[in-house]
Amino acid sequence: MARLRTASNDVLPHEGMAMKHVLIVGAGFAGIKLARELDRDHRFHITLISDRRSFEYHAALYRSVTGRSHLEVEVPLVDIFAGSRVEVVYDQVKKIDAKNQTVTCQSKERYHYDELVLALGSVTAYFGIAGLPEFSYGMKSIAEAAELKQHLHAELTAGHKPDGHYVVVGGGPTGVELAGELVSYLKQLRQNHNIRKPFTVDLVEAAPRILPALPERFGQMIHYRLEKLGVRVYTGVAVKGETASELKLPDGNIDTHTVIWTAGMTNNPLFADHPKLFKLAKGQKVEVDEHLSAAPHVWVAGDSASTQHAGWAQTALYDGRYLAEVMRSLEDGLPLPTYAPKAPVGAIPVGPHWCAVNTPRGTQLFGRIGWWGRRWVDFKLFWGLLPARLAWRAWIMGTRQEESCPHCRH
């Protein structure tokens, strides 16, 4: 833990005043933003516990899979908090003792807190569908994205017949973005490896339409774009199971060794493991009050909280900034600020240099201008979260190619 000089706008504690210990669990948008905001206020001691050593930008994982630099989606926590007062602990919280205000980690280490902020994000859910945990590829972490990318290359070079069908399950933003990008990426891979066998990319969604949480016309335009790229879109089709060689659907099976599961997300199991402490709402999200409090001295932020716009990076970033204001108000004895996140901008890339953008005011942009809109959203998120040098690097790396395969390097 590094401790360097105090910036000119830092808030210093009065002599003899004990620092309040804010314990943050989770190193996503909400957790990192809160830690960096409170770091400037010396009335707080901040500990951040993360089970990963890097911040992971999940919204761009599809680009990491399809040949862009991993430095866009992976920023080491040691770099983010270099020179700060934030103590970063690499561990996993397993137990919360709200009465004694402690948490116990997988390592058996115990940490006391004055205020506990849980910003854990969501995890993959398979809904009990047979075969998916064993045979499908995920898109919820850098490790899963790297495994998928390795598979896409390996199945072209392993000596057996290349896959004829690549199936993305889930018509939400992640599934749509990946399916749109896969077509051109797989064409390039096969050209690099001199493979002429035809292939298909299928997008399977159980709901009546893709992107059901976004306006219908917006979803229809993206549907048309996917089909124009060559993606076969199936809606109203629920997956029944998977084996090593096929995906089982209600009206027939698809022969494939490449099923990418993006359809199922649920809250971190830590909350369900504490039923007396947390009340869970739809999607296992935690019910919170108008200030993101779930219990005395326990706060929940980002994707884990049952709030109107949970699930968007823009909301998680706001939550971190908001809870910093809450902590300062508590110390100052002031009324707590009003929680009022803005409706997020939906920006869904579909293939190279094409994006659909939907603003809270109803403005919709499509095509290359939409693509630049998405790049602007990415930049604002990085700039709002990371130190300037790291924000610039992450944003620029979104345009850089990165391949380990010698046939695919240019």
C-alpha positions as CSV (number, residue, x, y, z in Angstrom):
1,M,0.0,0.0,0.0
2,A,1.6,3.3,-1.1
3,R,1.1,6.5,0.8
4,L,2.3,9.7,-0.9
5,R,1.8,13.4,-0.6
6,T,-1.6,15.0,-0.1
7,A,-3.2,16.8,-3.1
8,S,-4.2,20.4,-2.5
9,N,-7.9,19.7,-2.6
10,D,-7.7,16.8,0.0
11,V,-9.8,17.0,3.1
12,L,-7.7,16.5,6.2
13,P,-9.0,15.1,9.6
14,H,-9.1,17.2,12.7
15,E,-6.3,16.5,15.2
16,G,-7.2,13.5,17.3
17,M,-10.1,12.4,15.0
18,A,-10.1,8.7,14.2
19,M,-10.5,7.8,10.5
20,K,-13.6,6.0,9.5
21,H,-12.9,2.7,7.8
22,V,-14.8,2.2,4.6
23,L,-14.6,-1.4,3.4
24,I,-15.4,-1.8,-0.3
25,V,-15.9,-5.2,-1.8
26,G,-15.7,-5.4,-5.6
27,A,-13.4,-3.7,-8.1
28,G,-15.8,-2.8,-10.9
29,F,-17.0,0.7,-11.8
30,A,-18.8,1.4,-8.5
31,G,-16.1,0.1,-6.2
32,I,-13.2,1.7,-7.9
33,K,-15.0,5.1,-8.3
34,L,-15.9,5.1,-4.6
35,A,-12.4,4.3,-3.5
36,R,-10.8,6.9,-5.7
37,E,-13.3,9.6,-4.6
38,L,-12.8,8.9,-0.9
39,D,-9.0,8.6,-1.2
40,R,-8.9,12.5,-1.4
41,D,-10.6,12.7,2.0
42,H,-8.2,11.9,4.8
43,R,-11.1,11.4,7.2
44,F,-11.5,7.9,5.7
45,H,-9.4,4.8,5.6
46,I,-10.3,2.8,2.5
47,T,-9.8,-0.9,2.0
48,L,-10.9,-2.5,-1.3
49,I,-11.2,-6.3,-1.5
50,S,-11.2,-7.9,-4.9
51,D,-11.1,-11.5,-6.1
52,R,-9.4,-10.2,-9.3
53,R,-6.2,-8.3,-9.7
54,S,-7.5,-6.1,-12.5
55,F,-10.4,-3.9,-13.4
56,E,-12.3,-5.7,-16.2
57,Y,-14.3,-3.7,-18.8
58,H,-16.9,-6.2,-19.6
59,A,-18.7,-4.1,-22.3
60,A,-15.6,-4.5,-24.5
61,L,-14.8,-8.1,-24.0
62,Y,-16.3,-8.9,-27.4
63,R,-13.5,-6.8,-28.9
64,S,-10.8,-8.7,-27.0
65,V,-12.2,-12.0,-28.3
66,T,-12.2,-10.7,-31.9
67,G,-8.6,-9.5,-32.1
68,R,-8.3,-6.2,-30.2
69,S,-5.8,-5.5,-27.4
70,H,-6.5,-6.9,-24.0
71,L,-5.2,-3.6,-22.5
72,E,-8.6,-2.0,-23.3
73,V,-10.5,-4.4,-21.0
74,E,-7.8,-5.2,-18.4
75,V,-6.3,-2.5,-16.1
76,P,-4.3,-3.8,-13.1
77,L,-5.5,-2.5,-9.8
78,V,-1.9,-1.9,-8.7
79,D,-1.7,0.7,-11.5
80,I,-5.0,2.3,-10.7
81,F,-4.2,2.9,-7.1
82,A,-0.5,3.6,-7.4
83,G,0.4,6.5,-5.1
84,S,-2.9,6.4,-3.3
85,R,-3.9,5.6,0.3
86,V,-6.3,2.8,-0.8
87,E,-5.3,-0.6,0.6
88,V,-6.1,-3.3,-2.0
89,V,-6.6,-6.8,-0.8
90,Y,-6.8,-9.8,-3.2
91,D,-9.3,-12.1,-1.5
92,Q,-12.9,-13.2,-1.6
93,V,-15.5,-12.3,1.1
94,K,-17.4,-15.3,2.3
95,K,-19.1,-14.1,5.4
96,I,-20.6,-10.9,6.7
97,D,-21.2,-10.4,10.4
98,A,-23.4,-7.3,10.5
99,K,-23.7,-7.2,14.3
100,N,-20.0,-7.0,14.9
101,Q,-19.3,-5.2,11.6
102,T,-16.8,-7.6,10.2
103,V,-16.3,-9.7,7.1
104,T,-14.4,-12.9,6.8
105,C,-12.6,-13.8,3.6
106,Q,-11.7,-17.1,1.9
107,S,-8.2,-16.8,3.4
108,K,-9.8,-16.7,6.9
109,E,-8.7,-13.1,7.3
110,R,-11.2,-10.9,9.1
111,Y,-11.8,-7.2,8.5
112,H,-13.7,-4.7,10.6
113,Y,-15.6,-1.9,9.0
114,D,-17.4,1.2,9.9
115,E,-19.2,1.3,6.6
116,L,-19.4,-1.7,4.2
117,V,-20.0,-1.2,0.5
118,L,-20.8,-4.2,-1.7
119,A,-20.3,-3.7,-5.4
120,L,-19.8,-7.2,-6.5
121,G,-21.5,-7.3,-9.9
122,S,-23.2,-10.3,-11.5
123,V,-22.2,-13.8,-12.3
124,T,-23.1,-16.3,-15.0
125,A,-26.3,-18.3,-14.5
126,Y,-27.1,-21.5,-16.5
127,F,-30.7,-22.0,-15.1
128,G,-30.1,-25.7,-14.7
129,I,-29.8,-26.3,-18.4
130,A,-27.9,-29.6,-18.9
131,G,-24.5,-29.4,-20.5
132,L,-24.0,-25.6,-20.6
133,P,-21.6,-25.4,-17.6
134,E,-19.4,-28.2,-19.1
135,F,-19.4,-27.3,-22.8
136,S,-20.3,-23.7,-23.4
137,Y,-18.0,-20.7,-23.5
138,G,-18.6,-17.7,-21.3
139,M,-18.2,-13.9,-21.8
140,K,-18.3,-12.7,-18.2
141,S,-14.5,-12.3,-17.5
142,I,-11.2,-11.7,-19.2
143,A,-10.3,-15.3,-18.5
144,E,-13.4,-16.6,-20.3
145,A,-12.9,-14.2,-23.2
146,A,-9.3,-15.4,-23.6
147,E,-10.4,-19.1,-23.5
148,L,-13.0,-18.4,-26.2
149,K,-10.4,-16.6,-28.4
150,Q,-8.0,-19.5,-28.0
151,H,-10.7,-21.9,-29.0
152,L,-11.5,-20.0,-32.2
153,H,-7.9,-20.2,-33.3
154,A,-7.2,-23.8,-32.0
155,E,-10.2,-25.4,-33.8
156,L,-8.8,-24.1,-37.1
157,T,-5.3,-25.5,-36.5
158,A,-5.9,-28.7,-34.5
159,G,-6.2,-30.9,-37.6
160,H,-9.9,-31.8,-37.3
161,K,-12.7,-30.3,-39.3
162,P,-13.3,-26.6,-38.5
163,D,-16.7,-25.8,-36.9
164,G,-19.5,-25.1,-39.4
165,H,-21.7,-23.4,-36.9
166,Y,-20.9,-20.8,-34.2
167,V,-23.8,-20.2,-31.8
168,V,-24.2,-17.2,-29.5
169,V,-27.0,-17.7,-27.0
170,G,-28.6,-14.5,-25.6
171,G,-29.9,-11.6,-27.5
172,G,-28.9,-8.9,-25.0
173,P,-26.1,-6.4,-25.7
174,T,-23.2,-8.8,-25.1
175,G,-24.6,-11.5,-27.4
176,V,-25.6,-9.0,-30.1
177,E,-22.2,-7.3,-30.1
178,L,-20.3,-10.6,-30.2
179,A,-22.4,-12.1,-33.0
180,G,-22.0,-9.0,-35.1
181,E,-18.2,-9.0,-34.8
182,L,-17.7,-12.7,-35.1
183,V,-18.7,-12.9,-38.8
184,S,-16.0,-10.6,-40.0
185,Y,-13.4,-12.0,-37.5
186,L,-14.0,-15.6,-38.5
187,K,-13.8,-14.7,-42.2
188,Q,-10.4,-13.1,-41.5
189,L,-9.2,-16.1,-39.4
190,R,-10.1,-18.5,-42.1
191,Q,-8.5,-16.4,-44.8
192,N,-5.3,-16.3,-42.7
193,H,-5.4,-20.1,-42.3
194,N,-6.4,-20.7,-45.9
195,I,-9.6,-22.5,-44.9
196,R,-12.5,-22.2,-47.4
197,K,-15.2,-24.2,-45.6
198,P,-18.4,-22.2,-45.2
199,F,-19.7,-21.3,-41.7
200,T,-22.6,-19.7,-40.0
201,V,-23.0,-17.5,-36.9
202,D,-26.3,-18.0,-35.1
203,L,-27.9,-15.8,-32.5
204,V,-30.5,-17.6,-30.3
205,E,-32.8,-15.6,-28.0
206,A,-35.6,-17.0,-25.9
207,A,-37.6,-13.8,-25.8
208,P,-39.8,-12.7,-28.7
209,R,-37.2,-10.2,-29.9
210,I,-33.6,-9.3,-29.3
211,L,-32.7,-6.5,-26.9
212,P,-36.1,-6.6,-25.2
213,A,-35.1,-4.0,-22.6
214,L,-34.5,-1.4,-25.3
215,P,-37.1,0.3,-27.6
216,E,-38.6,-2.0,-30.2
217,R,-37.7,0.0,-33.3
218,F,-34.1,0.2,-32.0
219,G,-34.0,-3.6,-31.6
220,Q,-35.5,-4.1,-35.1
221,M,-32.8,-1.9,-36.8
222,I,-30.1,-4.0,-35.0
223,H,-31.9,-7.2,-36.1
224,Y,-31.8,-6.1,-39.7
225,R,-28.2,-5.2,-39.4
226,L,-27.3,-8.6,-38.0
227,E,-29.0,-10.4,-40.8
228,K,-27.3,-8.1,-43.4
229,L,-24.0,-9.2,-41.9
230,G,-25.0,-12.8,-42.3
231,V,-26.0,-13.7,-38.7
232,R,-29.0,-16.0,-38.5
233,V,-31.2,-14.7,-35.7
234,Y,-33.6,-17.0,-33.9
235,T,-36.1,-15.4,-31.4
236,G,-38.6,-17.2,-29.2
237,V,-36.2,-20.2,-29.0
238,A,-35.2,-21.5,-25.6
239,V,-32.1,-23.7,-25.3
240,K,-32.9,-27.2,-23.9
241,G,-29.4,-28.5,-23.4
242,E,-25.9,-29.0,-24.9
243,T,-23.5,-31.9,-25.5
244,A,-19.9,-31.9,-26.7
245,S,-21.1,-31.8,-30.3
246,E,-24.5,-30.1,-30.5
247,L,-26.9,-27.5,-29.0
248,K,-30.4,-28.9,-28.3
249,L,-33.3,-26.7,-29.3
250,P,-37.1,-27.4,-29.1
251,D,-37.4,-28.1,-32.9
252,G,-34.1,-29.6,-33.7
253,N,-30.4,-29.5,-32.8
254,I,-27.4,-27.5,-34.2
255,D,-24.2,-29.4,-34.7
256,T,-21.5,-27.3,-33.1
257,H,-18.5,-27.3,-30.9
258,T,-18.7,-23.6,-30.2
259,V,-21.6,-22.4,-28.1
260,I,-21.2,-19.0,-26.4
261,W,-23.5,-18.5,-23.5
262,T,-24.4,-14.8,-22.8
263,A,-28.0,-15.3,-21.8
264,G,-27.9,-15.8,-18.1
265,M,-26.8,-13.5,-15.3
266,T,-27.6,-13.5,-11.6
267,N,-26.4,-11.6,-8.6
268,N,-23.3,-12.6,-6.7
269,P,-24.1,-15.6,-4.4
270,L,-22.8,-13.8,-1.4
271,F,-26.2,-12.0,-1.0
272,A,-28.2,-15.2,-1.2
273,D,-25.9,-16.7,1.4
274,H,-27.0,-14.1,3.9
275,P,-30.9,-14.2,3.8
276,K,-31.3,-12.6,7.2
277,L,-29.3,-9.6,6.1
278,F,-30.5,-9.0,2.5
279,K,-33.9,-9.0,0.9
280,L,-33.7,-10.0,-2.7
281,A,-35.8,-8.8,-5.5
282,K,-36.1,-9.8,-9.2
283,G,-32.9,-11.3,-10.6
284,Q,-31.7,-11.8,-7.1
285,K,-30.8,-8.1,-6.8
286,V,-30.7,-6.6,-3.4
287,E,-33.5,-4.3,-2.3
288,V,-32.0,-1.0,-1.1
289,D,-33.5,2.2,0.2
290,E,-33.4,5.6,-1.5
291,H,-29.7,6.0,-0.5
292,L,-28.5,2.5,-1.5
293,S,-28.6,1.2,2.0
294,A,-29.5,-2.5,2.5
295,A,-28.9,-2.6,6.3
296,P,-27.3,-0.4,9.0
297,H,-23.8,0.5,7.8
298,V,-24.2,-1.8,4.7
299,W,-24.6,-0.3,1.2
300,V,-25.0,-2.0,-2.2
301,A,-24.0,-0.5,-5.5
302,G,-23.9,-1.2,-9.2
303,D,-25.3,-4.3,-10.8
304,S,-26.0,-5.9,-7.4
305,A,-28.6,-3.3,-6.3
306,S,-32.2,-3.3,-7.3
307,T,-32.3,0.2,-8.8
308,Q,-34.0,1.5,-11.9
309,H,-30.9,1.6,-14.1
310,A,-28.8,-1.2,-12.6
311,G,-26.8,-3.2,-15.1
312,W,-25.3,-0.3,-17.0
313,A,-21.7,0.8,-16.5
314,Q,-22.9,4.4,-16.4
315,T,-25.1,3.7,-13.5
316,A,-22.4,1.9,-11.6
317,L,-20.1,4.8,-12.0
318,Y,-22.7,7.1,-10.7
319,D,-23.3,4.8,-7.7
320,G,-19.7,5.1,-6.7
321,R,-19.7,8.8,-6.9
322,Y,-23.0,9.0,-5.1
323,L,-21.9,6.8,-2.2
324,A,-18.8,9.0,-1.8
325,E,-21.2,11.9,-1.3
326,V,-23.2,9.8,1.2
327,M,-20.1,9.0,3.3
328,R,-19.0,12.6,3.4
329,S,-22.4,13.8,4.3
330,L,-22.5,11.3,7.2
331,E,-19.2,12.6,8.5
332,D,-20.4,16.2,8.1
333,G,-23.7,15.5,9.8
334,L,-25.6,16.7,6.8
335,P,-28.7,15.3,5.1
336,L,-28.0,12.6,2.7
337,P,-28.0,13.6,-1.0
338,T,-30.8,12.5,-3.3
339,Y,-30.1,9.4,-5.4
340,A,-30.9,10.4,-9.0
341,P,-29.0,8.5,-11.7
342,K,-29.5,9.6,-15.3
343,A,-31.0,7.1,-17.8
344,P,-28.1,5.5,-19.6
345,V,-27.2,5.9,-23.2
346,G,-27.5,2.5,-25.0
347,A,-24.8,2.0,-27.5
348,I,-24.7,-1.4,-29.2
349,P,-22.0,-2.0,-31.8
350,V,-22.9,-4.5,-34.6
351,G,-20.0,-5.4,-36.7
352,P,-16.9,-3.3,-37.6
353,H,-17.4,0.5,-37.3
354,W,-21.2,0.3,-37.0
355,C,-23.2,1.0,-33.9
356,A,-26.7,1.8,-32.8
357,V,-27.1,4.5,-30.2
358,N,-30.3,5.2,-28.2
359,T,-30.3,8.3,-25.9
360,P,-32.6,8.9,-22.9
361,R,-34.3,11.6,-25.0
362,G,-35.2,9.2,-27.7
363,T,-32.6,10.2,-30.3
364,Q,-31.3,7.2,-32.2
365,L,-28.1,7.1,-34.3
366,F,-27.0,4.2,-36.6
367,G,-23.9,3.4,-38.6
368,R,-20.5,5.1,-38.4
369,I,-21.8,8.1,-36.5
370,G,-23.2,5.7,-34.0
371,W,-19.8,4.0,-33.8
372,W,-18.1,7.3,-32.8
373,G,-20.9,7.8,-30.3
374,R,-20.0,4.5,-28.7
375,R,-16.3,5.4,-28.6
376,W,-17.3,8.6,-26.9
377,V,-19.3,6.7,-24.3
378,D,-16.2,4.4,-23.7
379,F,-14.0,7.4,-23.3
380,K,-16.3,9.1,-20.8
381,L,-16.4,5.9,-18.7
382,F,-12.6,5.5,-18.7
383,W,-12.1,9.1,-18.0
384,G,-14.6,9.1,-15.1
385,L,-13.0,6.0,-13.5
386,L,-9.3,5.8,-14.1
387,P,-6.3,8.1,-13.7
388,A,-5.8,10.1,-16.9
389,R,-2.8,8.2,-18.3
390,L,-4.6,4.8,-17.9
391,A,-7.9,6.2,-19.3
392,W,-6.1,7.4,-22.5
393,R,-4.3,4.0,-22.8
394,A,-7.4,1.9,-22.3
395,W,-9.3,4.0,-24.9
396,I,-6.6,4.0,-27.5
397,M,-6.0,0.3,-27.1
398,G,-9.6,-0.3,-28.3
399,T,-8.4,0.3,-31.8
400,R,-5.2,-1.8,-31.6
401,Q,-5.0,-5.3,-33.0
402,E,-3.5,-8.1,-30.9
403,E,-3.0,-11.7,-32.0
404,S,-0.6,-14.4,-30.7
405,C,-1.2,-16.7,-33.7
406,P,1.7,-16.2,-36.1
407,H,-0.6,-16.7,-39.1
408,C,-2.9,-13.8,-37.9
409,R,-0.3,-11.2,-37.1
410,H,0.1,-8.4,-39.6
